[in-house]
Amino acid sequence: MAFHKSIKEGFHMKNLFKFLATQSRSLLSAFCARPLVCIALATVIGFTMLACASTPKGAKETTLTPDASNAVVYFLQPSMRSGGGEIVIWDGENPVGKIKGALYRNVAYRVKPGTHYFMANRFNWSNVKVEIRANNVYYIRLNWAPNPIPYANPFVVLQLMSQKDGLEQFKKNEKTIAFTDDWRKEFKNSLSQKDLAEMRKNLNAAKK
């Protein structure tokens, strides 16, 4: 009886070991699969965040065409990145859009004929006066100038480009975006009276 009992117990133990081995393999497979799932999920999230970051809020990826009543101005990032920090572009008292210094981009802007004082603000203010004529395309480059403060990001300097040079730089950049009128209104309304006073002060200085 004891012999048969031990055989029976041995049979049950063998089945138990087989069961545990099977469950261990299942658990091991599950844990091995999880990193792959996490990597895949992180990749999807990363691409989603990159896509969101690539086009700012209030802007869309598009080019513009001049007509008999309007011209188009493209603000171009230069070939050399300038580090982080947003650059806000202005047409007089009207915001055009903003761009990050670390991205190769063009900002498209439709504008009426006449004298325009375009400005850019980063850590400094820069301006360029342009006589705009309808049915024309203009290219303004956001150049960088050394910052006198050690290790600080460079200043932005606006430069009106020739058609040939402007078109060449335009094609080199990764994408072209344009901001909506709603964004411009919302952005300007979000500024403090101090910010607006600073903008107007620099605009008046540009007109002198």
PyRosetta script that sets phi, psi and omega in degrees:
from pyrosetta import init, pose_from_sequence

init()
pose = pose_from_sequence("MAFHKSIKEGFHMKNLFKFLATQSRSLLSAFCARPLVCIALATVIGFTMLACASTPKGAKETTLTPDASNAVVYFLQPSMRSGGGEIVIWDGENPVGKIKGALYRNVAYRVKPGTHYFMANRFNWSNVKVEIRANNVYYIRLNWAPNPIPYANPFVVLQLMSQKDGLEQFKKNEKTIAFTDDWRKEFKNSLSQKDLAEMRKNLNAAKK")
pose.set_psi(1, -44.3)
pose.set_omega(1, -179.9)
pose.set_phi(2, -63.4)
pose.set_psi(2, -36.8)
pose.set_omega(2, -179.5)
pose.set_phi(3, -64.0)
pose.set_psi(3, -46.8)
pose.set_omega(3, 178.3)
pose.set_phi(4, -64.0)
pose.set_psi(4, -35.7)
pose.set_omega(4, 179.2)
pose.set_phi(5, -64.3)
pose.set_psi(5, -42.4)
pose.set_omega(5, -178.7)
pose.set_phi(6, -67.1)
pose.set_psi(6, -37.0)
pose.set_omega(6, 177.2)
pose.set_phi(7, -63.0)
pose.set_psi(7, -42.2)
pose.set_omega(7, -179.7)
pose.set_phi(8, -63.5)
pose.set_psi(8, -43.0)
pose.set_omega(8, 179.2)
pose.set_phi(9, -66.1)
pose.set_psi(9, -38.2)
pose.set_omega(9, 178.6)
pose.set_phi(10, -63.2)
pose.set_psi(10, -37.7)
pose.set_omega(10, 178.4)
pose.set_phi(11, -64.0)
pose.set_psi(11, -42.9)
pose.set_omega(11, 178.4)
pose.set_phi(12, -65.2)
pose.set_psi(12, -41.1)
pose.set_omega(12, 179.3)
pose.set_phi(13, -63.3)
pose.set_psi(13, -39.3)
pose.set_omega(13, 178.8)
pose.set_phi(14, -61.8)
pose.set_psi(14, -43.8)
pose.set_omega(14, 177.2)
pose.set_phi(15, -63.9)
pose.set_psi(15, -36.8)
pose.set_omega(15, 179.9)
pose.set_phi(16, -64.5)
pose.set_psi(16, -44.1)
pose.set_omega(16, 178.7)
pose.set_phi(17, -62.1)
pose.set_psi(17, -40.7)
pose.set_omega(17, 178.5)
pose.set_phi(18, -62.8)
pose.set_psi(18, -41.5)
pose.set_omega(18, 179.2)
pose.set_phi(19, -62.6)
pose.set_psi(19, -45.5)
pose.set_omega(19, -179.4)
pose.set_phi(20, -64.8)
pose.set_psi(20, -38.3)
pose.set_omega(20, 179.0)
pose.set_phi(21, -64.4)
pose.set_psi(21, -41.3)
pose.set_omega(21, 179.0)
pose.set_phi(22, -64.7)
pose.set_psi(22, -44.2)
pose.set_omega(22, 179.5)
pose.set_phi(23, -65.3)
pose.set_psi(23, -35.8)
pose.set_omega(23, 179.4)
pose.set_phi(24, -65.0)
pose.set_psi(24, -42.2)
pose.set_omega(24, 178.0)
pose.set_phi(25, -62.9)
pose.set_psi(25, -38.6)
pose.set_omega(25, 178.4)
pose.set_phi(26, -64.3)
pose.set_psi(26, -44.2)
pose.set_omega(26, 179.5)
pose.set_phi(27, -65.0)
pose.set_psi(27, -39.9)
pose.set_omega(27, 179.7)
pose.set_phi(28, -64.4)
pose.set_psi(28, -41.4)
pose.set_omega(28, 178.6)
pose.set_phi(29, -63.3)
pose.set_psi(29, -40.3)
pose.set_omega(29, -179.8)
pose.set_phi(30, -63.4)
pose.set_psi(30, -44.3)
pose.set_omega(30, 179.9)
pose.set_phi(31, -69.1)
pose.set_psi(31, -34.0)
pose.set_omega(31, 178.1)
pose.set_phi(32, -69.3)
pose.set_psi(32, -32.3)
pose.set_omega(32, -178.1)
pose.set_phi(33, -76.1)
pose.set_psi(33, -29.5)
pose.set_omega(33, -175.8)
pose.set_phi(34, -60.5)
pose.set_psi(34, -44.4)
pose.set_omega(34, 177.3)
pose.set_phi(35, -57.9)
pose.set_psi(35, -37.0)
pose.set_omega(35, 178.5)
pose.set_phi(36, -65.4)
pose.set_psi(36, -40.1)
pose.set_omega(36, 177.5)
pose.set_phi(37, -64.5)
pose.set_psi(37, -42.8)
pose.set_omega(37, 179.7)
pose.set_phi(38, -63.4)
pose.set_psi(38, -42.1)
pose.set_omega(38, 179.1)
pose.set_phi(39, -62.8)
pose.set_psi(39, -44.4)
pose.set_omega(39, -179.9)
pose.set_phi(40, -62.8)
pose.set_psi(40, -42.4)
pose.set_omega(40, 179.9)
pose.set_phi(41, -65.0)
pose.set_psi(41, -42.8)
pose.set_omega(41, 179.0)
pose.set_phi(42, -63.2)
pose.set_psi(42, -37.4)
pose.set_omega(42, 178.8)
pose.set_phi(43, -63.4)
pose.set_psi(43, -45.1)
pose.set_omega(43, 179.2)
pose.set_phi(44, -61.9)
pose.set_psi(44, -44.6)
pose.set_omega(44, 179.7)
pose.set_phi(45, -64.0)
pose.set_psi(45, -40.7)
pose.set_omega(45, -179.9)
pose.set_phi(46, -61.7)
pose.set_psi(46, -46.3)
pose.set_omega(46, 179.5)
pose.set_phi(47, -65.3)
pose.set_psi(47, -36.1)
pose.set_omega(47, 178.8)
pose.set_phi(48, -64.4)
pose.set_psi(48, -44.6)
pose.set_omega(48, 179.6)
pose.set_phi(49, -65.7)
pose.set_psi(49, -38.3)
pose.set_omega(49, 178.5)
pose.set_phi(50, -64.0)
pose.set_psi(50, -40.8)
pose.set_omega(50, 179.4)
pose.set_phi(51, -63.8)
pose.set_psi(51, -40.4)
pose.set_omega(51, 179.3)
pose.set_phi(52, -67.0)
pose.set_psi(52, -39.6)
pose.set_omega(52, -177.8)
pose.set_phi(53, -72.5)
pose.set_psi(53, -25.9)
pose.set_omega(53, -174.4)
pose.set_phi(54, -69.1)
pose.set_psi(54, -28.3)
pose.set_omega(54, 178.0)
pose.set_phi(55, -122.3)
pose.set_psi(55, 113.0)
pose.set_omega(55, -177.0)
pose.set_phi(56, -63.8)
pose.set_psi(56, 160.2)
pose.set_omega(56, 175.3)
pose.set_phi(57, -61.1)
pose.set_psi(57, 134.9)
pose.set_omega(57, 178.9)
pose.set_phi(58, 85.9)
pose.set_psi(58, 5.2)
pose.set_omega(58, 179.9)
pose.set_phi(59, -126.8)
pose.set_psi(59, 161.7)
pose.set_omega(59, 174.9)
pose.set_phi(60, -140.5)
pose.set_psi(60, 152.7)
pose.set_omega(60, -179.3)
pose.set_phi(61, -78.4)
pose.set_psi(61, 113.6)
pose.set_omega(61, -176.5)
pose.set_phi(62, -167.1)
pose.set_psi(62, 158.3)
pose.set_omega(62, 168.3)
pose.set_phi(63, -109.7)
pose.set_psi(63, 165.3)
pose.set_omega(63, -178.7)
pose.set_phi(64, -123.5)
pose.set_psi(64, 156.5)
pose.set_omega(64, -178.8)
pose.set_phi(65, -121.1)
pose.set_psi(65, 129.2)
pose.set_omega(65, 177.3)
pose.set_phi(66, -71.2)
pose.set_psi(66, 160.6)
pose.set_omega(66, 177.5)
pose.set_phi(67, -144.0)
pose.set_psi(67, -168.9)
pose.set_omega(67, -175.7)
pose.set_phi(68, -66.6)
pose.set_psi(68, -17.8)
pose.set_omega(68, -177.8)
pose.set_phi(69, -111.0)
pose.set_psi(69, -12.5)
pose.set_omega(69, -173.5)
pose.set_phi(70, -138.3)
pose.set_psi(70, 156.3)
pose.set_omega(70, 170.0)
pose.set_phi(71, -114.3)
pose.set_psi(71, 171.3)
pose.set_omega(71, 176.4)
pose.set_phi(72, -125.7)
pose.set_psi(72, 132.4)
pose.set_omega(72, 176.4)
pose.set_phi(73, -114.4)
pose.set_psi(73, 131.3)
pose.set_omega(73, 174.9)
pose.set_phi(74, -110.6)
pose.set_psi(74, 125.0)
pose.set_omega(74, 174.6)
pose.set_phi(75, -96.9)
pose.set_psi(75, 122.5)
pose.set_omega(75, -169.2)
pose.set_phi(76, -112.6)
pose.set_psi(76, 136.0)
pose.set_omega(76, 168.0)
pose.set_phi(77, -74.1)
pose.set_psi(77, 141.0)
pose.set_omega(77, 176.6)
pose.set_phi(78, -74.8)
pose.set_psi(78, 175.2)
pose.set_omega(78, -177.5)
pose.set_phi(79, -69.3)
pose.set_psi(79, -21.8)
pose.set_omega(79, -178.4)
pose.set_phi(80, -100.7)
pose.set_psi(80, 126.1)
pose.set_omega(80, 177.3)
pose.set_phi(81, -66.2)
pose.set_psi(81, 155.8)
pose.set_omega(81, -175.4)
pose.set_phi(82, -123.4)
pose.set_psi(82, 17.2)
pose.set_omega(82, -178.9)
pose.set_phi(83, 84.0)
pose.set_psi(83, -173.2)
pose.set_omega(83, -175.7)
pose.set_phi(84, -77.3)
pose.set_psi(84, -177.5)
pose.set_omega(84, 179.0)
pose.set_phi(85, 103.4)
pose.set_psi(85, 133.6)
pose.set_omega(85, -178.9)
pose.set_phi(86, -86.1)
pose.set_psi(86, 143.1)
pose.set_omega(86, 176.8)
pose.set_phi(87, -112.0)
pose.set_psi(87, 121.8)
pose.set_omega(87, 178.5)
pose.set_phi(88, -97.9)
pose.set_psi(88, 128.8)
pose.set_omega(88, -177.6)
pose.set_phi(89, -105.6)
pose.set_psi(89, 136.5)
pose.set_omega(89, -177.2)
pose.set_phi(90, -125.8)
pose.set_psi(90, 148.7)
pose.set_omega(90, 167.3)
pose.set_phi(91, -115.8)
pose.set_psi(91, 94.2)
pose.set_omega(91, -172.5)
pose.set_phi(92, 62.6)
pose.set_psi(92, -123.9)
pose.set_omega(92, 179.1)
pose.set_phi(93, -92.0)
pose.set_psi(93, 4.5)
pose.set_omega(93, -177.1)
pose.set_phi(94, -104.2)
pose.set_psi(94, 121.4)
pose.set_omega(94, 177.6)
pose.set_phi(95, -67.0)
pose.set_psi(95, 137.2)
pose.set_omega(95, 178.3)
pose.set_phi(96, -93.1)
pose.set_psi(96, -45.9)
pose.set_omega(96, -177.9)
pose.set_phi(97, 169.2)
pose.set_psi(97, -174.3)
pose.set_omega(97, 176.5)
pose.set_phi(98, -141.8)
pose.set_psi(98, 158.0)
pose.set_omega(98, -173.0)
pose.set_phi(99, -147.6)
pose.set_psi(99, 145.9)
pose.set_omega(99, 178.0)
pose.set_phi(100, -86.0)
pose.set_psi(100, 139.0)
pose.set_omega(100, -177.7)
pose.set_phi(101, -66.8)
pose.set_psi(101, -16.5)
pose.set_omega(101, -176.2)
pose.set_phi(102, -94.7)
pose.set_psi(102, 6.5)
pose.set_omega(102, -176.7)
pose.set_phi(103, -119.5)
pose.set_psi(103, 144.5)
pose.set_omega(103, 174.9)
pose.set_phi(104, -87.6)
pose.set_psi(104, 106.5)
pose.set_omega(104, -176.3)
pose.set_phi(105, -146.0)
pose.set_psi(105, 159.3)
pose.set_omega(105, 169.3)
pose.set_phi(106, -116.8)
pose.set_psi(106, 141.1)
pose.set_omega(106, 174.5)
pose.set_phi(107, -112.4)
pose.set_psi(107, 119.0)
pose.set_omega(107, -178.1)
pose.set_phi(108, -91.9)
pose.set_psi(108, 144.0)
pose.set_omega(108, -176.9)
pose.set_phi(109, -148.5)
pose.set_psi(109, 126.0)
pose.set_omega(109, 176.9)
pose.set_phi(110, -91.4)
pose.set_psi(110, 133.2)
pose.set_omega(110, -171.1)
pose.set_phi(111, -141.7)
pose.set_psi(111, 149.8)
pose.set_omega(111, 178.0)
pose.set_phi(112, -81.3)
pose.set_psi(112, 155.5)
pose.set_omega(112, 178.1)
pose.set_phi(113, -63.2)
pose.set_psi(113, 156.4)
pose.set_omega(113, 178.1)
pose.set_phi(114, 131.2)
pose.set_psi(114, -173.4)
pose.set_omega(114, 178.8)
pose.set_phi(115, -85.7)
pose.set_psi(115, 126.2)
pose.set_omega(115, -178.8)
pose.set_phi(116, -126.5)
pose.set_psi(116, 138.7)
pose.set_omega(116, 174.2)
pose.set_phi(117, -109.8)
pose.set_psi(117, 102.1)
pose.set_omega(117, 179.0)
pose.set_phi(118, -88.7)
pose.set_psi(118, 139.4)
pose.set_omega(118, -178.8)
pose.set_phi(119, -132.5)
pose.set_psi(119, 154.9)
pose.set_omega(119, 174.4)
pose.set_phi(120, -133.9)
pose.set_psi(120, 138.4)
pose.set_omega(120, -177.6)
pose.set_phi(121, -127.3)
pose.set_psi(121, 124.6)
pose.set_omega(121, 173.8)
pose.set_phi(122, -131.2)
pose.set_psi(122, -98.6)
pose.set_omega(122, 170.1)
pose.set_phi(123, -96.4)
pose.set_psi(123, -7.6)
pose.set_omega(123, 179.0)
pose.set_phi(124, -140.5)
pose.set_psi(124, 178.6)
pose.set_omega(124, 173.7)
pose.set_phi(125, -116.0)
pose.set_psi(125, 137.6)
pose.set_omega(125, 175.1)
pose.set_phi(126, -133.0)
pose.set_psi(126, 153.9)
pose.set_omega(126, -178.3)
pose.set_phi(127, -145.9)
pose.set_psi(127, 159.2)
pose.set_omega(127, 174.1)
pose.set_phi(128, -147.7)
pose.set_psi(128, 134.8)
pose.set_omega(128, 179.2)
pose.set_phi(129, -94.5)
pose.set_psi(129, 130.2)
pose.set_omega(129, -178.3)
pose.set_phi(130, -133.8)
pose.set_psi(130, 131.2)
pose.set_omega(130, 173.3)
pose.set_phi(131, -88.7)
pose.set_psi(131, 107.1)
pose.set_omega(131, -173.4)
pose.set_phi(132, -90.2)
pose.set_psi(132, 132.3)
pose.set_omega(132, 173.7)
pose.set_phi(133, -119.2)
pose.set_psi(133, 142.9)
pose.set_omega(133, -177.7)
pose.set_phi(134, -61.9)
pose.set_psi(134, 157.1)
pose.set_omega(134, 175.6)
pose.set_phi(135, 63.0)
pose.set_psi(135, 30.7)
pose.set_omega(135, 177.7)
pose.set_phi(136, -129.9)
pose.set_psi(136, 159.5)
pose.set_omega(136, 176.7)
pose.set_phi(137, -117.1)
pose.set_psi(137, 134.0)
pose.set_omega(137, 179.6)
pose.set_phi(138, -121.7)
pose.set_psi(138, 147.3)
pose.set_omega(138, 179.6)
pose.set_phi(139, -123.3)
pose.set_psi(139, 124.6)
pose.set_omega(139, 178.1)
pose.set_phi(140, -122.3)
pose.set_psi(140, 122.0)
pose.set_omega(140, -178.0)
pose.set_phi(141, -93.4)
pose.set_psi(141, 140.5)
pose.set_omega(141, 175.2)
pose.set_phi(142, -93.6)
pose.set_psi(142, 87.0)
pose.set_omega(142, 179.8)
pose.set_phi(143, -75.6)
pose.set_psi(143, 165.5)
pose.set_omega(143, 178.3)
pose.set_phi(144, -115.9)
pose.set_psi(144, 140.2)
pose.set_omega(144, 176.4)
pose.set_phi(145, -123.5)
pose.set_psi(145, 145.8)
pose.set_omega(145, -178.3)
pose.set_phi(146, -58.7)
pose.set_psi(146, 138.7)
pose.set_omega(146, 175.9)
pose.set_phi(147, -88.3)
pose.set_psi(147, 128.9)
pose.set_omega(147, -179.8)
pose.set_phi(148, -65.3)
pose.set_psi(148, -17.0)
pose.set_omega(148, 178.3)
pose.set_phi(149, -81.7)
pose.set_psi(149, 123.0)
pose.set_omega(149, -177.9)
pose.set_phi(150, -56.9)
pose.set_psi(150, 136.9)
pose.set_omega(150, 176.7)
pose.set_phi(151, 65.7)
pose.set_psi(151, 8.1)
pose.set_omega(151, 178.9)
pose.set_phi(152, -87.6)
pose.set_psi(152, 155.9)
pose.set_omega(152, 178.0)
pose.set_phi(153, -64.3)
pose.set_psi(153, 147.9)
pose.set_omega(153, -177.4)
pose.set_phi(154, -68.9)
pose.set_psi(154, 160.8)
pose.set_omega(154, 176.9)
pose.set_phi(155, -77.4)
pose.set_psi(155, 160.3)
pose.set_omega(155, 175.5)
pose.set_phi(156, -100.4)
pose.set_psi(156, 139.5)
pose.set_omega(156, 179.1)
pose.set_phi(157, -134.0)
pose.set_psi(157, 123.2)
pose.set_omega(157, 180.0)
pose.set_phi(158, -81.7)
pose.set_psi(158, 139.6)
pose.set_omega(158, 179.9)
pose.set_phi(159, -141.1)
pose.set_psi(159, 122.7)
pose.set_omega(159, 175.1)
pose.set_phi(160, -73.7)
pose.set_psi(160, 128.4)
pose.set_omega(160, -175.1)
pose.set_phi(161, -105.1)
pose.set_psi(161, 160.5)
pose.set_omega(161, 172.9)
pose.set_phi(162, -72.4)
pose.set_psi(162, 162.5)
pose.set_omega(162, 179.0)
pose.set_phi(163, -59.0)
pose.set_psi(163, -43.6)
pose.set_omega(163, -177.7)
pose.set_phi(164, -64.2)
pose.set_psi(164, -51.4)
pose.set_omega(164, -178.8)
pose.set_phi(165, -67.2)
pose.set_psi(165, -38.2)
pose.set_omega(165, -179.5)
pose.set_phi(166, -65.3)
pose.set_psi(166, -44.6)
pose.set_omega(166, 180.0)
pose.set_phi(167, -65.0)
pose.set_psi(167, -36.7)
pose.set_omega(167, 178.6)
pose.set_phi(168, -63.3)
pose.set_psi(168, -46.6)
pose.set_omega(168, 178.5)
pose.set_phi(169, -67.7)
pose.set_psi(169, -37.7)
pose.set_omega(169, 178.3)
pose.set_phi(170, -55.9)
pose.set_psi(170, -44.6)
pose.set_omega(170, -178.0)
pose.set_phi(171, -71.2)
pose.set_psi(171, -26.5)
pose.set_omega(171, -179.0)
pose.set_phi(172, -73.5)
pose.set_psi(172, -31.7)
pose.set_omega(172, -175.1)
pose.set_phi(173, -70.6)
pose.set_psi(173, 155.2)
pose.set_omega(173, -170.3)
pose.set_phi(174, -69.4)
pose.set_psi(174, -40.6)
pose.set_omega(174, -178.3)
pose.set_phi(175, -158.7)
pose.set_psi(175, 165.7)
pose.set_omega(175, 179.2)
pose.set_phi(176, -122.0)
pose.set_psi(176, 132.2)
pose.set_omega(176, -179.6)
pose.set_phi(177, -126.5)
pose.set_psi(177, 158.2)
pose.set_omega(177, 175.7)
pose.set_phi(178, -136.8)
pose.set_psi(178, 138.5)
pose.set_omega(178, -179.9)
pose.set_phi(179, -92.1)
pose.set_psi(179, 150.8)
pose.set_omega(179, -177.8)
pose.set_phi(180, -85.2)
pose.set_psi(180, 160.6)
pose.set_omega(180, 175.7)
pose.set_phi(181, -63.5)
pose.set_psi(181, -35.2)
pose.set_omega(181, 178.3)
pose.set_phi(182, -62.2)
pose.set_psi(182, -41.4)
pose.set_omega(182, 178.1)
pose.set_phi(183, -62.1)
pose.set_psi(183, -42.5)
pose.set_omega(183, -177.7)
pose.set_phi(184, -61.4)
pose.set_psi(184, -42.8)
pose.set_omega(184, 178.4)
pose.set_phi(185, -64.8)
pose.set_psi(185, -45.3)
pose.set_omega(185, -178.7)
pose.set_phi(186, -64.1)
pose.set_psi(186, -41.8)
pose.set_omega(186, -179.1)
pose.set_phi(187, -64.4)
pose.set_psi(187, -46.4)
pose.set_omega(187, -178.4)
pose.set_phi(188, -65.1)
pose.set_psi(188, -38.9)
pose.set_omega(188, 178.4)
pose.set_phi(189, -67.1)
pose.set_psi(189, -22.2)
pose.set_omega(189, -179.1)
pose.set_phi(190, -81.6)
pose.set_psi(190, -12.4)
pose.set_omega(190, -177.8)
pose.set_phi(191, -79.9)
pose.set_psi(191, 148.1)
pose.set_omega(191, 178.5)
pose.set_phi(192, -78.7)
pose.set_psi(192, 166.0)
pose.set_omega(192, 176.8)
pose.set_phi(193, -62.1)
pose.set_psi(193, -31.6)
pose.set_omega(193, 177.7)
pose.set_phi(194, -66.7)
pose.set_psi(194, -43.1)
pose.set_omega(194, 178.8)
pose.set_phi(195, -64.0)
pose.set_psi(195, -43.0)
pose.set_omega(195, 179.7)
pose.set_phi(196, -65.6)
pose.set_psi(196, -38.2)
pose.set_omega(196, 178.8)
pose.set_phi(197, -65.5)
pose.set_psi(197, -38.3)
pose.set_omega(197, 177.9)
pose.set_phi(198, -64.6)
pose.set_psi(198, -41.9)
pose.set_omega(198, 178.8)
pose.set_phi(199, -62.4)
pose.set_psi(199, -45.6)
pose.set_omega(199, -178.4)
pose.set_phi(200, -67.3)
pose.set_psi(200, -34.7)
pose.set_omega(200, 177.0)
pose.set_phi(201, -61.9)
pose.set_psi(201, -44.6)
pose.set_omega(201, 179.6)
pose.set_phi(202, -71.8)
pose.set_psi(202, -30.5)
pose.set_omega(202, 176.3)
pose.set_phi(203, -67.8)
pose.set_psi(203, -43.6)
pose.set_omega(203, 178.3)
pose.set_phi(204, -63.3)
pose.set_psi(204, -36.4)
pose.set_omega(204, 178.5)
pose.set_phi(205, -67.5)
pose.set_psi(205, -35.3)
pose.set_omega(205, -180.0)
pose.set_phi(206, -68.3)
pose.set_psi(206, -29.8)
pose.set_omega(206, -177.5)
pose.set_phi(207, -80.8)
pose.set_psi(207, -12.0)
pose.set_omega(207, -177.7)
pose.set_phi(208, -79.5)
pose.dump_pdb("model.pdb")
